[in-house]
Amino acid sequence: MKVSTDATEHGIRKLRFAGKGKAMGPRHGRGEKRPAWRWKRVAEREVRAYLAGRLRSFSAPCDLSGLPPFTRSVLKVTAGIPYGEVRSYRWVAERLGQPRATRAVGNALARNPVPIIIPCHRVVRSDGGLGGYALGLSWKRKLLDLEGAPHARGGRRKK
């Protein structure tokens, strides 16, 4: 699987995946500043290492400046979920001081421009079901299995 990113000098703005043979566009855009190139190289290398099971955390920063404040808040809380663990949409909403905003949390996670780096796949339904995932539920299962995280099949889960 190929990984492609968009970045600014502040960090990664977007992460994309392409299967075999699919075009992904230019690796470095015209007019991109040198620090943006650095973040792109780092993020692409780290995501490939993560998917190969060789990396548990990312050093490339994310530039979330173009997102609405609520979405940024949801993604910041989600970024703190440890590798190999899951939390519920309700847990995220409670951390934001808005315990009834579970649907809004799900909608914000659906707009995560940097999946995997900000691990929205680690957020599941309160009943243990997977919920949704922008890359598809098969990807969500695959990522949780890679991390050894409990999910819809049961196991340890923190609320």
KETORKE-546397 format. One record per residue: residue number from 1; x, y, z of N, C-alpha, C in turn. Coordinates in pm, 1 decimal, padded with zeros to 6 digits, m for minus. Atoms other than C-alpha are relative to their C-alpha. Layout:
@num = NUM nX = X nY = Y nZ = Z caX = X caY = Y caZ = Z cX = X cY = Y cZ = Z
...
//
This chain:
@num = 1 nX = 00084.9 nY = m00118.2 nZ = 00000.0 caX = 00000.0 caY = 00000.0 caZ = 00000.0 cX = 00089.0 cY = 00123.9 cZ = 00000.0
@num = 2 nX = m00074.8 nY = m00124.9 nZ = 00007.6 caX = 00125.0 caY = 00343.3 caZ = m00087.6 cX = m00064.2 cY = 00104.3 cZ = 00088.9
@num = 3 nX = 00044.2 nY = m00105.6 nZ = m00089.5 caX = 00099.4 caY = 00636.2 caZ = 00148.5 cX = 00042.3 cY = 00132.3 cZ = m00060.6
@num = 4 nX = m00029.2 nY = m00132.8 nZ = 00051.1 caX = 00080.4 caY = 00998.0 caZ = 00038.7 cX = m00050.7 cY = 00101.8 cZ = 00101.8
@num = 5 nX = 00038.9 nY = m00101.9 nZ = m00096.7 caX = 00062.2 caY = 01312.1 caZ = 00250.1 cX = 00000.5 cY = 00138.4 cZ = m00062.2
@num = 6 nX = m00010.0 nY = m00143.0 nZ = 00025.8 caX = m00002.4 caY = 01682.6 caZ = 00224.2 cX = 00049.3 cY = 00059.8 cZ = 00130.5
@num = 7 nX = m00055.8 nY = m00057.4 nZ = m00122.0 caX = 00191.1 caY = 01898.0 caZ = 00468.4 cX = 00025.8 cY = 00148.5 cZ = m00015.5
@num = 8 nX = m00045.5 nY = m00138.1 nZ = m00007.9 caX = 00274.4 caY = 02250.4 caZ = 00574.6 cX = 00124.8 cY = m00001.1 cZ = 00086.0
@num = 9 nX = m00116.6 nY = m00006.4 nZ = m00088.4 caX = 00573.8 caY = 02370.1 caZ = 00769.5 cX = m00036.5 cY = m00032.6 cZ = 00144.7
@num = 10 nX = 00046.3 nY = 00030.1 nZ = m00136.2 caX = 00360.3 caY = 02303.3 caZ = 01081.4 cX = m00031.2 cY = m00147.2 cZ = 00021.0
@num = 11 nX = 00027.1 nY = 00142.2 nZ = m00014.6 caX = 00290.9 caY = 01936.1 caZ = 01010.1 cX = m00086.0 cY = m00056.6 cZ = m00111.1
@num = 12 nX = 00079.6 nY = 00072.8 nZ = 00099.0 caX = 00080.3 caY = 01684.5 caZ = 00821.8 cX = m00143.0 cY = 00049.9 cZ = 00001.5
@num = 13 nX = 00139.3 nY = m00046.5 nZ = 00012.6 caX = m00253.5 caY = 01812.2 caZ = 00692.9 cX = m00093.0 cY = m00109.0 cZ = m00049.3
@num = 14 nX = 00085.6 nY = 00103.7 nZ = 00058.3 caX = m00378.6 caY = 01505.9 caZ = 00506.9 cX = 00082.7 cY = m00124.1 cZ = m00028.3
@num = 15 nX = m00062.5 nY = 00129.2 nZ = 00025.9 caX = m00294.8 caY = 01138.3 caZ = 00477.2 cX = m00091.9 cY = m00076.9 cZ = m00093.7
@num = 16 nX = 00078.6 nY = 00076.2 nZ = 00097.3 caX = m00407.8 caY = 00928.2 caZ = 00179.6 cX = 00067.9 cY = m00133.8 cZ = m00025.0
@num = 17 nX = m00050.4 nY = 00132.5 nZ = 00033.8 caX = m00371.9 caY = 00565.1 caZ = 00082.9 cX = m00044.0 cY = m00033.0 cZ = m00141.2
@num = 18 nX = 00035.9 nY = 00044.6 nZ = 00134.3 caX = m00368.7 caY = 00411.5 caZ = m00263.1 cX = 00044.8 cY = m00144.1 cZ = m00015.6
@num = 19 nX = m00034.1 nY = 00139.0 nZ = 00025.8 caX = m00373.6 caY = 00049.4 caZ = m00369.5 cX = 00095.0 cY = m00010.0 cZ = m00117.4
@num = 20 nX = m00092.4 nY = 00023.2 nZ = 00111.1 caX = m00151.0 caY = m00103.0 caZ = m00631.6 cX = m00049.6 cY = 00065.8 cZ = m00127.0
@num = 21 nX = 00029.9 nY = m00056.4 nZ = 00130.4 caX = m00140.0 caY = 00089.2 caZ = m00954.5 cX = m00081.0 cY = 00128.4 cZ = 00000.0
@num = 22 nX = 00078.5 nY = m00123.2 nZ = m00002.7 caX = m00344.3 caY = 00387.4 caZ = m00837.6 cX = 00092.1 cY = 00120.9 cZ = 00009.9
@num = 23 nX = m00080.0 nY = m00122.3 nZ = m00004.1 caX = m00200.4 caY = 00729.9 caZ = m00903.1 cX = m00029.8 cY = 00076.9 cZ = 00127.3
@num = 24 nX = 00018.2 nY = m00075.7 nZ = m00123.0 caX = m00144.6 caY = 00942.3 caZ = m00596.7 cX = 00035.1 cY = 00146.6 cZ = m00015.7
@num = 25 nX = m00035.7 nY = m00140.1 nZ = 00018.0 caX = m00032.5 caY = 01270.9 caZ = m00744.7 cX = 00145.2 cY = 00025.6 cZ = 00035.3
@num = 26 nX = m00139.6 nY = m00032.3 nZ = m00023.4 caX = 00297.0 caY = 01453.5 caZ = m00701.0 cX = 00037.9 cY = m00017.2 cZ = 00146.6
@num = 27 nX = m00050.5 nY = 00020.7 nZ = m00136.3 caX = 00508.7 caY = 01372.8 caZ = m00397.2 cX = 00024.9 cY = 00132.7 cZ = 00069.9
@num = 28 nX = m00027.5 nY = m00131.4 nZ = m00059.2 caX = 00615.0 caY = 01733.4 caZ = m00337.5 cX = m00059.7 cY = 00106.5 cZ = m00089.9
@num = 29 nX = 00064.4 nY = m00103.7 nZ = 00079.5 caX = 00403.9 caY = 02024.4 caZ = m00452.1 cX = 00092.3 cY = 00117.3 cZ = m00025.2
@num = 30 nX = m00078.0 nY = m00120.2 nZ = 00029.9 caX = 00548.6 caY = 02332.6 caZ = m00613.7 cX = m00024.5 cY = 00103.2 cZ = 00108.3
@num = 31 nX = 00012.9 nY = m00106.0 nZ = m00097.5 caX = 00615.3 caY = 02609.5 caZ = m00369.6 cX = m00005.6 cY = m00048.6 cZ = 00144.6
@num = 32 nX = m00000.5 nY = 00051.4 nZ = m00136.7 caX = 00616.6 caY = 02377.2 caZ = m00067.8 cX = 00131.5 cY = 00035.2 cZ = 00067.0
@num = 33 nX = m00120.9 nY = m00034.7 nZ = m00073.6 caX = 00861.4 caY = 02489.6 caZ = 00195.9 cX = 00070.4 cY = m00126.4 cZ = 00045.8
@num = 34 nX = m00082.3 nY = 00114.7 nZ = m00036.9 caX = 01144.2 caY = 02258.8 caZ = 00296.4 cX = m00050.2 cY = m00073.5 cZ = 00124.4
@num = 35 nX = 00049.8 nY = 00075.1 nZ = m00115.5 caX = 01002.7 caY = 02179.2 caZ = 00644.5 cX = m00120.7 cY = m00087.7 cZ = m00032.8
@num = 36 nX = 00115.1 nY = 00081.7 nZ = 00040.0 caX = 00684.0 caY = 02053.3 caZ = 00476.9 cX = 00047.7 cY = m00130.6 cZ = m00062.4
@num = 37 nX = m00055.4 nY = 00121.5 nZ = 00060.7 caX = 00890.1 caY = 01806.8 caZ = 00272.0 cX = 00046.1 cY = m00095.7 cZ = 00108.5
@num = 38 nX = m00050.7 nY = 00082.5 nZ = m00110.0 caX = 01051.7 caY = 01684.5 caZ = 00591.4 cX = m00114.9 cY = m00073.4 cZ = 00068.8
@num = 39 nX = 00112.8 nY = 00064.5 nZ = m00067.5 caX = 00716.5 caY = 01619.1 caZ = 00760.1 cX = m00062.5 cY = m00107.1 cZ = m00087.2
@num = 40 nX = 00056.5 nY = 00098.4 nZ = 00091.5 caX = 00590.0 caY = 01439.5 caZ = 00452.1 cX = 00083.1 cY = m00128.1 cZ = 00000.7
@num = 41 nX = m00087.5 nY = 00118.1 nZ = 00000.8 caX = 00891.1 caY = 01206.4 caZ = 00439.0 cX = m00010.6 cY = m00076.9 cZ = 00130.6
@num = 42 nX = 00008.0 nY = 00064.2 nZ = m00131.4 caX = 00875.8 caY = 01137.8 caZ = 00812.8 cX = m00132.6 cY = m00074.3 cZ = 00014.3
@num = 43 nX = 00131.9 nY = 00061.6 nZ = m00017.2 caX = 00499.1 caY = 01068.0 caZ = 00815.2 cX = m00017.1 cY = m00121.7 cZ = m00090.6
@num = 44 nX = 00015.8 nY = 00111.9 nZ = 00092.3 caX = 00505.7 caY = 00844.6 caZ = 00507.6 cX = 00082.3 cY = m00119.7 cZ = 00045.9
@num = 45 nX = m00085.7 nY = 00107.3 nZ = m00050.6 caX = 00796.1 caY = 00642.2 caZ = 00648.7 cX = m00059.2 cY = m00061.8 cZ = 00127.3
@num = 46 nX = 00054.7 nY = 00049.7 nZ = m00126.0 caX = 00632.3 caY = 00616.4 caZ = 00992.5 cX = m00128.6 cY = m00079.8 cZ = m00020.2
@num = 47 nX = 00124.1 nY = 00074.0 nZ = 00024.1 caX = 00292.5 caY = 00506.4 caZ = 00859.6 cX = 00032.1 cY = m00137.4 cZ = m00058.5
@num = 48 nX = m00039.4 nY = 00130.7 nZ = 00055.3 caX = 00457.9 caY = 00232.0 caZ = 00653.1 cX = 00057.1 cY = m00090.2 cZ = 00109.8
@num = 49 nX = m00056.5 nY = 00078.7 nZ = m00111.0 caX = 00653.2 caY = 00118.6 caZ = 00963.5 cX = m00110.2 cY = m00045.6 cZ = 00095.1
@num = 50 nX = 00113.6 nY = 00036.4 nZ = m00085.7 caX = 00332.7 caY = 00123.9 caZ = 01172.3 cX = m00076.6 cY = m00117.5 cZ = m00061.4
@num = 51 nX = 00076.9 nY = 00105.1 nZ = 00066.5 caX = 00146.9 caY = m00088.3 caZ = 00915.7 cX = 00076.6 cY = m00131.8 cZ = m00006.3
@num = 52 nX = m00083.1 nY = 00120.7 nZ = m00001.9 caX = 00439.0 caY = m00334.6 caZ = 00917.2 cX = 00019.0 cY = m00052.9 cZ = 00141.7
@num = 53 nX = m00010.8 nY = 00044.6 nZ = m00138.7 caX = 00410.5 caY = m00364.1 caZ = 01296.7 cX = 00128.9 cY = 00039.9 cZ = 00068.9
@num = 54 nX = m00128.7 nY = m00040.8 nZ = m00056.9 caX = 00741.3 caY = m00186.6 caZ = 01366.6 cX = m00004.7 cY = 00133.1 cZ = 00074.0
@num = 55 nX = 00009.1 nY = m00132.0 nZ = m00061.7 caX = 00611.2 caY = 00142.9 caZ = 01511.8 cX = m00130.3 cY = 00011.3 cZ = 00077.0
@num = 56 nX = 00119.1 nY = m00014.8 nZ = m00083.7 caX = 00368.0 caY = 00231.4 caZ = 01790.5 cX = m00044.0 cY = 00144.5 cZ = 00017.4
@num = 57 nX = 00037.3 nY = m00141.5 nZ = m00013.5 caX = 00374.3 caY = 00612.6 caZ = 01795.1 cX = 00068.9 cY = 00079.8 cZ = m00110.5
@num = 58 nX = m00045.5 nY = m00082.1 nZ = 00111.7 caX = 00435.7 caY = 00893.1 caZ = 01548.9 cX = 00067.2 cY = 00126.3 cZ = 00050.8
@num = 59 nX = m00069.4 nY = m00123.5 nZ = m00038.7 caX = 00676.1 caY = 01184.8 caZ = 01568.4 cX = m00041.3 cY = 00118.2 cZ = m00087.6
@num = 60 nX = 00040.4 nY = m00108.7 nZ = 00090.0 caX = 00538.2 caY = 01384.0 caZ = 01274.0 cX = m00119.0 cY = 00074.8 cZ = 00060.5
@num = 61 nX = 00113.5 nY = m00075.7 nZ = m00052.5 caX = 00314.7 caY = 01666.7 caZ = 01400.3 cX = m00110.1 cY = 00010.9 cZ = m00105.2
@num = 62 nX = 00114.1 nY = m00020.1 nZ = 00090.1 caX = m00029.0 caY = 01725.9 caZ = 01251.9 cX = m00039.0 cY = 00146.9 cZ = 00002.1
@num = 63 nX = 00048.1 nY = m00137.3 nZ = 00013.0 caX = m00146.5 caY = 02063.0 caZ = 01125.7 cX = m00151.8 cY = m00005.7 cZ = m00016.8
@num = 64 nX = 00146.0 nY = 00006.8 nZ = m00000.1 caX = m00515.2 caY = 02074.0 caZ = 01217.6 cX = m00063.4 cY = 00138.2 cZ = m00008.7
@num = 65 nX = 00045.5 nY = m00139.4 nZ = m00004.5 caX = m00545.4 caY = 02452.1 caZ = 01178.4 cX = m00120.0 cY = 00028.6 cZ = m00090.1
@num = 66 nX = 00111.5 nY = m00026.2 nZ = 00090.6 caX = m00797.9 caY = 02430.9 caZ = 00893.6 cX = m00131.4 cY = m00064.5 cZ = 00042.3
@num = 67 nX = 00120.6 nY = 00070.2 nZ = m00044.8 caX = m01050.3 caY = 02227.9 caZ = 01093.9 cX = m00079.1 cY = 00083.0 cZ = 00099.9
@num = 68 nX = 00081.2 nY = m00070.3 nZ = m00100.0 caX = m01341.5 caY = 02355.5 caZ = 01305.1 cX = 00050.5 cY = m00031.6 cZ = 00141.8
@num = 69 nX = m00049.4 nY = 00019.0 nZ = m00136.9 caX = m01261.8 caY = 02396.5 caZ = 01678.1 cX = m00045.7 cY = m00129.6 cZ = 00066.2
@num = 70 nX = 00047.4 nY = 00123.0 nZ = m00062.7 caX = m01482.2 caY = 02106.4 caZ = 01790.6 cX = 00073.3 cY = m00121.8 cZ = m00055.8
@num = 71 nX = m00071.2 nY = 00111.5 nZ = 00062.9 caX = m01321.0 caY = 01867.9 caZ = 01541.5 cX = 00143.1 cY = m00006.6 cZ = 00050.0
@num = 72 nX = m00137.2 nY = m00002.4 nZ = m00053.4 caX = m00973.6 caY = 01978.9 caZ = 01654.4 cX = 00002.8 cY = m00055.2 cZ = 00142.0
@num = 73 nX = 00005.0 nY = 00048.2 nZ = m00138.5 caX = m01074.0 caY = 01914.0 caZ = 02016.9 cX = m00018.0 cY = m00151.3 cZ = 00004.8
@num = 74 nX = 00022.9 nY = 00144.6 nZ = 00005.0 caX = m01204.4 caY = 01566.1 caZ = 01934.8 cX = 00128.0 cY = m00072.4 cZ = m00040.7
@num = 75 nX = m00121.8 nY = 00065.6 nZ = 00048.6 caX = m00887.3 caY = 01480.3 caZ = 01744.4 cX = 00112.7 cY = 00007.5 cZ = 00102.7
@num = 76 nX = m00102.8 nY = m00009.8 nZ = m00105.1 caX = m00663.8 caY = 01605.6 caZ = 02027.1 cX = m00023.9 cY = m00102.4 cZ = 00109.6
@num = 77 nX = 00031.0 nY = 00102.5 nZ = m00100.7 caX = m00843.7 caY = 01382.3 caZ = 02278.7 cX = 00032.1 cY = m00138.7 cZ = m00055.8
@num = 78 nX = m00021.0 nY = 00129.7 nZ = 00063.5 caX = m00831.4 caY = 01088.4 caZ = 02036.8 cX = 00148.4 cY = m00031.1 cZ = m00015.9
@num = 79 nX = m00144.3 nY = 00020.3 nZ = 00015.6 caX = m00457.8 caY = 01137.9 caZ = 01978.5 cX = 00063.3 cY = m00055.9 cZ = 00127.0
@num = 80 nX = m00054.0 nY = 00048.2 nZ = m00126.5 caX = m00404.9 caY = 01054.0 caZ = 02345.5 cX = m00037.9 cY = m00142.3 cZ = 00036.0
@num = 81 nX = 00037.8 nY = 00138.6 nZ = m00029.1 caX = m00557.7 caY = 00704.7 caZ = 02328.4 cX = 00122.2 cY = m00087.9 cZ = m00027.2
@num = 82 nX = m00122.3 nY = 00080.4 nZ = 00016.6 caX = m00269.5 caY = 00461.0 caZ = 02385.2 cX = m00012.9 cY = m00111.8 cZ = m00103.5
@num = 83 nX = m00012.2 nY = 00112.0 nZ = 00093.3 caX = m00158.6 caY = 00204.2 caZ = 02129.6 cX = m00054.7 cY = m00126.7 cZ = 00067.0
@num = 84 nX = 00050.8 nY = 00126.7 nZ = m00050.1 caX = m00345.5 caY = m00124.3 caZ = 02173.2 cX = m00120.0 cY = 00011.2 cZ = 00091.5
@num = 85 nX = 00117.2 nY = m00018.8 nZ = m00084.5 caX = m00636.0 caY = 00025.9 caZ = 02367.6 cX = m00109.6 cY = 00066.5 cZ = m00080.8
@num = 86 nX = 00113.8 nY = m00065.9 nZ = 00064.0 caX = m00982.1 caY = 00141.0 caZ = 02269.2 cX = m00076.5 cY = 00080.5 cZ = 00103.8
@num = 87 nX = 00088.0 nY = m00081.4 nZ = m00083.2 caX = m01218.5 caY = 00403.2 caZ = 02408.2 cX = m00129.9 cY = 00018.0 cZ = m00076.7
@num = 88 nX = 00129.6 nY = m00017.8 nZ = 00065.4 caX = m01582.2 caY = 00476.0 caZ = 02335.7 cX = m00019.2 cY = 00144.0 cZ = m00046.6
@num = 89 nX = 00037.6 nY = m00134.1 nZ = 00044.0 caX = m01733.7 caY = 00770.6 caZ = 02153.9 cX = m00045.9 cY = 00080.5 cZ = 00121.4
@num = 90 nX = 00046.3 nY = m00066.5 nZ = m00122.6 caX = m01896.7 caY = 00852.8 caZ = 02488.8 cX = 00118.1 cY = 00047.1 cZ = 00084.8
@num = 91 nX = m00119.2 nY = m00036.3 nZ = m00077.3 caX = m01555.2 caY = 00852.7 caZ = 02661.5 cX = 00060.7 cY = 00129.1 cZ = m00056.1
@num = 92 nX = m00054.9 nY = m00120.8 nZ = 00063.3 caX = m01427.5 caY = 01110.9 caZ = 02409.7 cX = m00089.5 cY = 00119.8 cZ = 00031.8
@num = 93 nX = 00094.6 nY = m00109.8 nZ = m00026.7 caX = m01742.6 caY = 01323.0 caZ = 02452.7 cX = 00010.7 cY = 00046.4 cZ = 00145.4
@num = 94 nX = m00013.5 nY = m00036.2 nZ = m00141.8 caX = m01705.8 caY = 01312.0 caZ = 02832.6 cX = 00128.1 cY = 00078.1 cZ = 00025.4
@num = 95 nX = m00127.6 nY = m00072.2 nZ = m00016.7 caX = m01341.9 caY = 01425.5 caZ = 02808.5 cX = m00011.4 cY = 00143.6 cZ = m00049.7
@num = 96 nX = 00023.0 nY = m00134.3 nZ = 00053.9 caX = m01468.4 caY = 01726.0 caZ = 02613.5 cX = m00100.2 cY = 00077.9 cZ = 00084.8
@num = 97 nX = 00100.1 nY = m00064.5 nZ = m00084.3 caX = m01722.1 caY = 01803.3 caZ = 02886.7 cX = m00137.9 cY = 00004.5 cZ = m00063.8
@num = 98 nX = 00127.8 nY = 00004.0 nZ = 00071.7 caX = m02009.9 caY = 01719.8 caZ = 02648.8 cX = m00047.3 cY = m00145.0 cZ = m00013.4
@num = 99 nX = 00029.3 nY = 00143.3 nZ = 00001.5 caX = m02125.5 caY = 01367.3 caZ = 02745.8 cX = m00110.3 cY = m00044.1 cZ = m00095.1
@num = 100 nX = 00108.5 nY = 00036.7 nZ = 00091.4 caX = m02429.0 caY = 01377.3 caZ = 02516.2 cX = 00038.0 cY = 00020.9 cZ = m00147.0
@num = 101 nX = m00043.9 nY = m00032.8 nZ = 00136.0 caX = m02224.0 caY = 01469.6 caZ = 02206.8 cX = 00064.9 cY = m00118.1 cZ = m00072.0
@num = 102 nX = m00065.1 nY = 00116.4 nZ = 00060.8 caX = m02139.0 caY = 01113.3 caZ = 02102.9 cX = m00013.4 cY = m00001.8 cZ = m00152.4
@num = 103 nX = 00018.8 nY = m00003.0 nZ = 00146.0 caX = m02285.8 caY = 01153.4 caZ = 01754.1 cX = 00089.8 cY = 00105.9 cZ = m00063.2
@num = 104 nX = m00088.6 nY = m00106.3 nZ = 00050.3 caX = m02095.7 caY = 01480.8 caZ = 01705.3 cX = 00145.2 cY = m00046.0 cZ = 00001.3
@num = 105 nX = m00135.5 nY = 00056.2 nZ = m00005.7 caX = m01778.1 caY = 01301.9 caZ = 01814.3 cX = 00021.7 cY = m00092.1 cZ = m00119.0
@num = 106 nX = m00011.4 nY = 00090.0 nZ = 00114.7 caX = m01841.4 caY = 01032.1 caZ = 01554.2 cX = 00011.8 cY = 00075.1 cZ = m00131.2
@num = 107 nX = m00007.1 nY = m00080.8 nZ = 00122.3 caX = m01900.3 caY = 01293.5 caZ = 01285.0 cX = 00135.8 cY = 00069.1 cZ = m00013.5
@num = 108 nX = m00131.8 nY = m00064.6 nZ = 00003.3 caX = m01579.5 caY = 01475.3 caZ = 01379.5 cX = 00108.0 cY = m00101.7 cZ = m00036.6
@num = 109 nX = m00098.6 nY = 00104.0 nZ = 00030.9 caX = m01380.7 caY = 01150.1 caZ = 01368.1 cX = m00008.2 cY = m00042.9 cZ = m00146.0
@num = 110 nX = 00016.7 nY = 00035.5 nZ = 00141.0 caX = m01525.5 caY = 01074.9 caZ = 01024.0 cX = 00073.1 cY = 00098.3 cZ = m00091.0
@num = 111 nX = m00069.5 nY = m00102.6 nZ = 00078.1 caX = m01354.7 caY = 01394.5 caZ = 00905.3 cX = 00149.3 cY = 00008.4 cZ = 00034.4
@num = 112 nX = m00141.6 nY = 00000.8 nZ = m00036.9 caX = m01013.4 caY = 01304.3 caZ = 01049.9 cX = 00086.0 cY = m00003.3 cZ = m00126.9
@num = 113 nX = m00080.3 nY = m00002.7 nZ = 00122.3 caX = m00771.1 caY = 01408.9 caZ = 00773.2 cX = 00129.4 cY = m00081.6 cZ = 00011.3
@num = 114 nX = m00125.2 nY = 00074.0 nZ = m00021.0 caX = m00483.1 caY = 01208.8 caZ = 00925.9 cX = m00026.5 cY = m00130.0 cZ = 00076.9
@num = 115 nX = 00026.9 nY = 00126.4 nZ = m00069.0 caX = m00620.9 caY = 00863.4 caZ = 01013.0 cX = 00129.3 cY = m00077.5 cZ = 00020.5
@num = 116 nX = m00113.3 nY = 00078.3 nZ = m00046.4 caX = m00375.3 caY = 00625.9 caZ = 01178.2 cX = 00092.2 cY = 00088.2 cZ = 00083.7
@num = 117 nX = m00084.8 nY = m00088.2 nZ = m00080.9 caX = m00151.8 caY = 00915.9 caZ = 01290.2 cX = m00080.3 cY = 00049.1 cZ = 00120.0
@num = 118 nX = 00094.9 nY = m00025.0 nZ = m00108.7 caX = m00447.9 caY = 01038.2 caZ = 01495.4 cX = m00092.8 cY = m00120.4 cZ = m00003.4
@num = 119 nX = 00057.7 nY = 00134.9 nZ = 00006.7 caX = m00587.5 caY = 00695.9 caZ = 01585.9 cX = m00150.5 cY = m00008.7 cZ = 00023.6
@num = 120 nX = 00145.6 nY = 00006.1 nZ = m00014.2 caX = m00962.2 caY = 00734.2 caZ = 01533.4 cX = m00050.4 cY = m00143.6 cZ = m00007.2
@num = 121 nX = 00039.5 nY = 00141.0 nZ = 00001.8 caX = m00970.1 caY = 00357.0 caZ = 01472.8 cX = m00009.4 cY = m00057.6 cZ = 00141.3
@num = 122 nX = 00004.3 nY = 00045.9 nZ = m00139.3 caX = m00927.7 caY = 00321.3 caZ = 01852.3 cX = m00126.8 cY = 00043.0 cZ = 00072.8
@num = 123 nX = 00126.0 nY = m00043.4 nZ = m00060.4 caX = m01271.4 caY = 00472.8 caZ = 01915.8 cX = m00111.2 cY = m00092.7 cZ = m00050.3
@num = 124 nX = 00104.7 nY = 00096.6 nZ = 00031.0 caX = m01558.2 caY = 00221.4 caZ = 01929.9 cX = m00129.3 cY = 00039.0 cZ = 00071.7
@num = 125 nX = 00127.8 nY = m00025.7 nZ = m00067.2 caX = m01921.3 caY = 00214.8 caZ = 02040.0 cX = 00006.3 cY = m00045.4 cZ = 00145.3
@num = 126 nX = 00004.6 nY = 00035.9 nZ = m00142.4 caX = m02005.0 caY = 00189.0 caZ = 02410.1 cX = m00035.4 cY = m00146.4 cZ = 00021.8
@num = 127 nX = 00036.8 nY = 00141.5 nZ = m00015.1 caX = m02151.8 caY = m00158.7 caZ = 02353.5 cX = 00108.5 cY = m00093.5 cZ = m00052.2
@num = 128 nX = m00111.3 nY = 00080.1 nZ = 00050.1 caX = m01818.1 caY = m00275.8 caZ = 02210.3 cX = 00001.0 cY = m00017.3 cZ = m00150.4
@num = 129 nX = 00002.1 nY = 00007.8 nZ = 00146.5 caX = m01927.4 caY = m00261.4 caZ = 01845.7 cX = 00099.3 cY = 00096.7 cZ = m00060.8
@num = 130 nX = m00103.1 nY = m00082.0 nZ = 00062.9 caX = m01686.1 caY = m00108.9 caZ = 01600.2 cX = m00042.9 cY = 00142.5 cZ = m00029.9
@num = 131 nX = 00040.7 nY = m00132.8 nZ = 00044.5 caX = m01896.7 caY = 00189.3 caZ = 01496.6 cX = 00039.3 cY = 00016.2 cZ = m00145.4
@num = 132 nX = m00039.0 nY = m00023.3 nZ = 00138.7 caX = m01778.1 caY = 00346.7 caZ = 01172.9 cX = 00148.8 cY = 00027.3 cZ = m00012.8
@num = 133 nX = m00139.6 nY = m00035.6 nZ = 00027.2 caX = m01445.8 caY = 00423.4 caZ = 01008.2 cX = 00008.6 cY = 00047.7 cZ = m00143.9
@num = 134 nX = m00006.8 nY = m00060.3 nZ = 00133.8 caX = m01366.9 caY = 00645.4 caZ = 00710.6 cX = 00067.1 cY = m00091.7 cZ = m00102.7
@num = 135 nX = m00069.2 nY = 00090.1 nZ = 00092.4 caX = m01134.6 caY = 00382.0 caZ = 00559.1 cX = m00072.7 cY = m00133.8 cZ = m00015.2
@num = 136 nX = 00077.2 nY = 00123.8 nZ = 00006.1 caX = m01396.8 caY = 00106.9 caZ = 00609.6 cX = 00023.1 cY = m00086.5 cZ = 00123.1
@num = 137 nX = m00008.6 nY = 00082.6 nZ = m00121.3 caX = m01466.6 caY = m00138.5 caZ = 00889.2 cX = 00106.2 cY = m00109.2 cZ = m00009.4
@num = 138 nX = m00104.9 nY = 00102.3 nZ = 00011.6 caX = m01229.0 caY = m00400.6 caZ = 00747.5 cX = 00135.2 cY = 00059.8 cZ = 00039.7
@num = 139 nX = m00123.9 nY = m00066.9 nZ = m00040.5 caX = m00946.4 caY = m00147.3 caZ = 00791.3 cX = 00003.3 cY = 00021.7 cZ = 00150.5
@num = 140 nX = 00004.8 nY = m00022.4 nZ = m00144.3 caX = m01061.7 caY = m00064.1 caZ = 01143.0 cX = 00034.9 cY = m00129.2 cZ = 00073.5
@num = 141 nX = m00031.8 nY = 00130.1 nZ = m00060.5 caX = m01055.4 caY = m00435.0 caZ = 01236.0 cX = 00146.9 cY = m00033.6 cZ = m00015.8
@num = 142 nX = m00139.7 nY = 00033.0 nZ = 00028.9 caX = m00716.0 caY = m00479.9 caZ = 01069.6 cX = 00094.1 cY = 00081.1 cZ = 00089.6
@num = 143 nX = m00086.5 nY = m00084.9 nZ = m00082.6 caX = m00563.4 caY = m00185.2 caZ = 01258.8 cX = m00008.8 cY = m00038.8 cZ = 00147.4
@num = 144 nX = 00014.6 nY = 00042.8 nZ = m00140.1 caX = m00707.4 caY = m00295.2 caZ = 01594.0 cX = 00067.2 cY = m00135.1 cZ = 00022.7
@num = 145 nX = m00068.2 nY = 00129.5 nZ = m00011.3 caX = m00583.1 caY = m00650.0 caZ = 01532.3 cX = 00151.7 cY = 00018.2 cZ = m00000.1
@num = 146 nX = m00143.7 nY = m00028.6 nZ = 00005.1 caX = m00238.2 caY = m00515.9 caZ = 01441.1 cX = 00051.6 cY = 00044.1 cZ = 00136.6
@num = 147 nX = m00039.0 nY = m00052.0 nZ = m00130.8 caX = m00227.4 caY = m00338.4 caZ = 01777.7 cX = m00031.9 cY = m00096.6 cZ = 00113.7
@num = 148 nX = 00040.5 nY = 00092.1 nZ = m00105.3 caX = m00370.0 caY = m00635.6 caZ = 01965.9 cX = m00107.2 cY = 00059.6 cZ = 00089.7
@num = 149 nX = 00103.3 nY = m00069.5 nZ = m00077.7 caX = m00655.1 caY = m00410.9 caZ = 02080.5 cX = m00128.0 cY = m00081.4 cZ = 00003.1
@num = 150 nX = 00129.2 nY = 00068.0 nZ = m00006.3 caX = m00979.7 caY = m00560.7 caZ = 02205.1 cX = m00103.8 cY = 00077.6 cZ = m00080.4
@num = 151 nX = 00109.7 nY = m00067.9 nZ = 00069.9 caX = m01281.4 caY = m00485.5 caZ = 01990.5 cX = m00119.8 cY = m00091.3 cZ = m00004.2
@num = 152 nX = 00133.5 nY = 00061.7 nZ = 00002.2 caX = m01618.9 caY = m00627.7 caZ = 01888.3 cX = m00002.3 cY = m00147.8 cZ = 00039.9
@num = 153 nX = 00000.2 nY = 00140.4 nZ = m00040.2 caX = m01508.4 caY = m00983.0 caZ = 01964.3 cX = 00009.9 cY = m00016.7 cZ = 00150.7
@num = 154 nX = m00011.3 nY = 00007.9 nZ = m00146.7 caX = m01487.3 caY = m00895.7 caZ = 02336.6 cX = 00138.3 cY = 00040.6 cZ = 00043.7
@num = 155 nX = m00131.3 nY = m00034.6 nZ = m00052.8 caX = m01183.9 caY = m00846.7 caZ = 02556.9 cX = m00005.9 cY = 00121.3 cZ = 00088.9
@num = 156 nX = m00009.2 nY = m00115.8 nZ = m00089.4 caX = m01064.5 caY = m00565.5 caZ = 02779.5 cX = m00034.9 cY = 00126.9 cZ = m00075.2
@num = 157 nX = 00035.1 nY = m00127.8 nZ = 00061.2 caX = m01210.8 caY = m00227.3 caZ = 02704.6 cX = m00018.1 cY = 00100.8 cZ = 00110.4
@num = 158 nX = 00016.9 nY = m00107.3 nZ = m00098.7 caX = m01186.7 caY = 00097.6 caZ = 02899.8 cX = m00106.1 cY = 00094.8 cZ = m00049.3
@num = 159 nX = 00108.6 nY = m00091.5 nZ = 00039.3 caX = m01493.4 caY = 00319.5 caZ = 02898.6 cX = 00040.5 cY = 00140.2 cZ = 00009.5
//
